């Protein structure tokens, strides 16, 4: 019985820890020290900390609850990527918290566009 309880709680802990683990490489969202990828959501535009095909992290004043609309922009490119995302973790930083987000609704066309950006 005791071993069964350990296995059950271990599986749950692994699943929770893996929520923000990205399979693909994260790209730092700065080039030459300047932001190059931006997030627009809820009337706010913020520079991303990092970006991958699975998600992104960004400092946000108020993290959205549940699935939220996202517009990704790349500096110097008129294109936008529209999708939805979910906050999956929070990391405290020197200038406030950054929130790790996983894409929830990213069309295959937008996924291809994002791959081209990266």
N, C-alpha and C positions, 0 to 999 in steps of 0.2 A: 504494500500500500504506500509506504513512504517513498519508494522509488517512482511509483506512478505519479505522485504529487510533484516530485521534482521535475520529471519529464514534462508534465503539463505546464508548470510555471515557466520552465526554460523555453518552451516553444513560444509561449505568449510573449516573453521578454525579447526573443529574437525577432519575432514579427514586428513588434513595436519599434525596436531599434532599426530595423531595415526599412521603415517607411520612407526615410529621406536618402537612403543609400542609392546612388546613381551608378548604373552599370557603365555608362560611358563617361569619358573625361569631362571635367568641368573646365570651362575656359574663363579666365579672369576677364572681367568686362571692362578692362582699361587697356589703352594702347598709348604708349609714351606718356603715361601718368594721367591721361585724360579719359573720362568715361566714353565708351563707344556703344554700349547697349543700354537702352532705357526701358522703363516700365511705366505705362500709364494705367492707372486704375483708380476708381472713386474720386476723380478730379485731381489726383496727385500724379506728378511725374517725378520719378526718382531714377538715379543711376543704379544699374544692377551691380552687385558685387561679383557674381559669377553666373554662368549660363551653361546649360548642357541640353542635350536632346530630351532629357527627362524633366528638367525643371530649372529653377534659378533661385538665387537668394538676393534679397534687397532689404535695405532699411526702410521701414514703413512706420508712420506715426501711429496708426491704428491698424493692426492686422485684420483683414477681413475674416469673417466667420463663414465656414462652409465654402462651397464652390463660388468663385468670383470671376468676373470678366477681366481680361488682361489684353492690353495692346503692347506688343513689343516693338521697339524701334531701334534701328541701327543708325548711328551717326553718319550723316552724309549719304544715306540711302533713302529715297522717297517711299520705299516699300514699308508696309507694316504687317505684323503677324497678329491676328486676333484669335484668341482662344480662351479657355477657362483654366483655373488652377485652384489648388487647395494648399493652405498652410499646413506643413507637416512638422516643423520644429522652429525653435527660437534660439538664437545664439547671442548672448550679451556681448557688446563691443564698447569701445571707448566713447563713441558718439551715439550710443543707443543700441537697441536690439536690431539684429538682422533676422529676417524670417525666411526659412527655407521653404520653397513651394514646389509642388509637383504638378505637372500639367495634367489636367483632368479631361479636357476636351480640346485636342489638337488634331485637326484634320490631316490626312496624309499629304495633301498639297502644302499645307503650312509646315508640316514636319520636314518636307523636302526643302522648302525655302529656308527654314532654320538651319538645316544641315549645310546649305550653301553659304549661309552667313558665317557659320563657324569654320 
